[in-house]
């Protein structure tokens, strides 16, 4: 049952017009930067580690699962998420956290053969 649910989430393409998708994106942003009100596109999405001002461009291939994982991380592990985003944003290793997390999710989807 759990495998089937993960498979469904991995194969569900994000619908960026869907209120639930918009809510998950905003919840992810609020988990890290609660004071920031953003639209899409907005420069603030880059602070979360997206490649562009429009986070939608980074979600190819990992389905709804990638967004749900990011939102869960920012909600359930808020302090850790803020620390990691801060380190990624200004540390000597500077990397795109959200884009990296989406890619890791995609590789896990492939490894566990969740694509239909």
Secondary structure, DSSP 8 states (H G I E B T S, - for coil): -HHHHHHHHHHS---TTSHHHHHHHHHHHHHH-TT----SS-THHHHTT-SSS-GGGG-TTTHHHHHHHHHHHHHHSHHHHHHHHHHHHHSTT---HHHHHHHHHHHHHHHTT---
